[in-house]
Amino acid sequence: MTDPIRPQPGIMEIALYQGGASHVAGITDAVKLSSNENPFGASEKAREAYIRAVHNLHRYPSTDHAKLREAIGEVHGLDPARIICGTGSDEVLLLLCQAYAGPGDEVIYTQHGFLMYPIAARSVGAVPVQVQERDRTVDVDAILAAANEKTKIVFIANPNNPTGTMIGAGEVARLADGLPEQTILVLDGAYAEFVEGFDGGAALATERPNVFMTRTFSKIYGLGGLRIGWGYGAQAIIDVLNRIRNPFNLSHGQLEAGEAAVRDQDFVAKCRAENARMRVWLAEALAEHGVPSDTSMANFILARFADEAEATACDAFLQSEGLIVRRVASYGLPHCLRITIGDEAACRRVAAAIAKFKGRN
């Protein structure tokens, strides 16, 4: 007998998302380099703001997020009225699918794109369409060729996770200009702050009604545990998303810490500079031992091995050394390991361990 209680179409096709591992059996002081977290944590100003928020635990938080939106707008030179805040940028991505895609529609994402994109599409009954990349980099021509009258959303992360690669503003603009008129181009800028002078697509989202940008406080701001994100785009899209957003989706603590964090750009600059320094160092150190990676613009590198067997063996060896990195077979990269850029001590441990592993094989 068929169960009469059934989920909506597409939901049971969703594979459960698996976050980066946090523990290794038998090791108590493992270094976690699997989730692209900031090794320096959050800024002191953000921590202090979060602690102060404890005095308002009995109060409902703001529904309009006005102070946080004003702070984001001030720092990035954007109109606060065109900003929406969510529980991580993941919520904003889901809201976009809920509002603009559904059964019979298609949502495009790229070959090695963030796994939340197909999840968000399937959650509303839309069809996720994977488009091939070129050398682990977004291929604009391939996306334009795949887009049609059913395409409602195109997701690209720039820089991309887990490859670390990105495309330039000219290519992004060409993509926006070439898409069907009913299609929204969503620029996921989770790692935008790691690129000096990069606006994450804000200028395009300001000028073009079919471009929408998302950002997060989880990476360079070190607030992954608080789940704060935001989006920016045309006023018409913002007005639609606010109609379906939970009015109390962010707590006092999230709002206060987020505002303090975005205003502390000295901390951001320090983290960006240190990440860039150690990213170059680690990539060069691994290349010397026969482990190449593409030029990364994020806070991780994608280390490439000869095949899946070698990547799996190296992952196991790193775990035995108390180092947790991310296997990315689920992203179509079974021969790779994604390694978060930690502090200098962590990076040196990784390089030494991989050198030891390669020397044994």
N, C-alpha and C positions, 0 to 999 in steps of 0.2 A: 504493500500500500504506500502510495506517495505521501510524504509529509506535507500537509496543507499549509504549514507555516514556512514560507520561503523568503530568503533575502532577495533584494532587487537584482536584476541581471547584471553580471559583471563582478559582483562583490566576491563570489567564491572563486573567481579567477585570480584574485589578488594573492600573491605570495607574501607571507608575513615578513615585514621588514626586520632585518637583523642589524642591530647597532654594533659598533666596534667592541671587541672583547675588553674586559676590565681586569680579569684575574687569570692567573696561571696556577694550576693545582700544585701545591707544595712550595710555592714561592710567595713570601709575604711582602716583599719590597719591589715588586715588578714595576717597570716604567711603562706607562700606558702611552703608546704612540699610534693609536688605532682610530681615534675619533676627531683628529684635527683640532684639538683643544689648544688654547693659549697656555704655554708652559709657565707664564708669569701670572696667570689667573686674571682676576678683574682689578681695575684700578682701585686705589685706596679710597678715592672719593665715591665710587660706586658702592663699595662695601659699607662705608659710613652711612650713605643714604639708605641702604637696605636695612641697616640696623635701626635707624631712626623710624622707619616705617612701622616698626612693631607697635608703636603707640596708637596706631589707627586700625588695628586688626578687627575691631568691632564695627568699623564703618565700611559701607559699600564704597568701592573705588569709583573714580570718575568714569563715566560712560563715553565721553568724547575724547579722552586722552589729550586734551588741549595742550597741557604744559609739555608733554613729551613731543607732540607733533610740532609745537613751536620751537623746541630746542633742536629737533632734527632739521627743521626748515632753516633755522638760523645758521647752523653749522654747514649745511650743504647748499645754502642759497636757493631753497625751494619754497613753494607756496604751501604752508601748513594745511590749507583747506584741501589740497590734493594728495594728502598723506593719510594712509590707514594703518593702524597698528594691530598686530595679531600675536598669538601665542607661538612665537617663532615664525619665520617666513613660511614654514610649512602650512600654517593655517591660511595665510593669504593665498597660497597656491591652490589650496582646496576650495576657498571661497570663489576664486576665479573659475574653477571648473563647475562648481555648483551653479554659478550665475550664468555661464555662457556656453556650457557643453551639456550634452545629454544623449539619450539613445539615438543612434543613427548619425551622430557627429563623430569627427575624428580629432584627435589631439596628437600632434607631432612632437617627438623628442628624438635626440640623437643616440647613436649606437652605444656610446659609453656615458650617457647622461645619468643624472641623479635618479635613483630608483623611486623617489616619491612622485615623479611625473606620471608614469604609467599607473601607479596606485591611485593618484588623484583622478585620472581619467576613468578608470574602471569603477571607482566609487560612485560615479554619477551615470554609469551605463554607457559612457562614450568608448570609442575604440582607440586604444593607444597605437600609434603608427611609428615604428622605429625606423630612422633614416641612417644610412651608413655615414661614417665619418671618413676623413682622409688623413691617414697617419695620426690617428688619435686626436684629430682636431675637427671642429665643426665645419661641415662642407655646405656652404650657402647654396650652391647650385643643386645639390642633392635635395635639400629642403624645398627649394622652389619647385623642383620637378615633382615632388611628392604632394605638394599642396593642391587642393582642389575645392570644389564648392561645398564639400562636407567639413573642411578643416576649420575649426573654430579657434584653436589655440596652438601656438608653437612655443615650446619651452626650450630655451638654451641657457646654460650656466656659463658665465663668462667672467673670470676664468672657470674652467670646467672641473667638476669633481667626478671621477677620481684621477683624471689625466693631468690636471694643472695647466693645460694649454688654453689659449684664448685667441680670439680673432679681433682685428682692429675695428675702429669706429666706422671706417668706410665700408667694410664688409657687412657690419650690422645694419647700417643705413640701407645698403643695397637689398638686404633681406627684407627689411621693413617695407621698402618701396615696392618690392616684387610680389608680396603676398596678396591673396585675394582680399577684397575689401571687407569681408565679414570676419577676418582672422585677426586675433590679438597676438602680437609678438611679446612674450613674457621674458624679460632679461633677468635671470636669477643672479644677483650680485653678492652672494654670500661671502665671496672671497675678494670682492672689489677693493676693500681697504688695504689689501696687501700689495696693490699696484700703485706706486707713487704717481700722484696727479690724475688718477683715473676716476671718472665720475660714475662708473657702473652703468651708464646708459641714461643718466638723468636728463641730459640735454635732449636726447632723442625722445624720451618720454614726455618732455615739456612741449616739444614741437609737433609731435605726431600723435593723433588720437588713437592709433592702433598699436602703440608701444607702451608697455607697462613694466616697471622695474620693481624688483623685490630685494630687500636687504635683511640682514640679521645681526643681532647682538651676540650670537653664540660663538663667533670665531675670534676676530681680533680683540673684541671687547671682553672676552673671557666670561661671558654670562650664559653659557650653554645650559646651566642648571636652572636658570630662571625662565627660559623660553620666551624671548622677546624678539619680534620681527616687525618689519613694516613694508609697505608698498607705496608706490608713487606713480601717478598717471593722470589720464584725462579726468576732469571733474565728473563727467557722466559715468565713468566706470567706478570711481570712488563712491558716488551716490548709490549705485546699484549694490556694491559690496557691503556698504554700511546697513543696507536693509536686511541682510541675512546674517550679519556678524552678531555673535553673542554680545549684548551690550556691556556685560561685565567680564569680558574675556581676559583682561589684565588686572592683576591685584595692585594694591598700593605699593607693595615691595617692588614689583616689576616696573611700575611707572616711575617710582622715585630713583631706583637704581639705573634704569635706562636713561633718564634725563641726565643724571650725574655723569654717567659713562660717556655719552655722546658729547658732552661739554668738555671732557678731559682729553682734548686732542693731543696734548703733550705725551700722555701715556700711549695713545695710538701710534704716534710717530716713533716713539722708542721701540715699541713692539714690532712695527713694520721694518725698521732698520735692522734690528737684531735678527728677525726672521730672514730677511734678505741675505744677511751675512752668512748665517749658518746653512741656509738652503744651498747657496753656491758651494760652500765648503763640503757639505755632505754629498752633493751630486758629483763633485769632482773626486772625492775620496772613493765613492763606490765605482765610478767609471774606471779608476786606476786598477780596480780588482775585477774588471770585466762585467760590471753591472751598470748598463747605461740607463738613462732616463731622458725624457723630453725636457726642454726648458720649462720649468714650472713657474707660474706667476702667483701661486697660492702659498699655503703654509704646510705643504707636503711635497714629496716627490713620488713619482710612480716608477719604482725600480723594476726593470725588465730582466727576466732570467731566460735561460735557453728554452725551457718548456715548463709545463705545469708541475712535473715531478720535481724539478729543481727548486721551483718557487715554494712548493709544499715542504720540501726538506729544509729549505732555509728558514721558513716560518717556524717549523718545529725546533730548529737549532736556536733561533732567536728566543723562543719561549724558554728553552732550557737555560738561557743566559739571563732570564728575567726581563726580556724586552718584548712588548706586545705591539705588533703592527697589524695591518689589515689586509687579509686576502680579498681579492676582488674578482673572483671567478663569476660572481653573480652579475658583475658589470660587463661580462664578456671578455675579461682579461685574466684568464686562469694562470698565465705565466708571469704575472706581476704581483708585487706587494706594494701597497700604499703606505708610506712611512711619514708620519707627522714630523714636522721640524720641532724638536724639543729645545731645551736649553743646550748650551755648549757641551755640558757633561754628557747629556743623553745622546747627542749627535755623535760624539766621539765614541761612546760605548757601542752604538749601532755600527759605525764604520769598522771598529776593531772586531766586532763579532762577525760581520759579513766577511771581512778579510780572513778571519780564522776559518769560517765555513768554506770559503772558496779554496783555501789552502789544503783542506782535508779531502777535496773532491778532485 
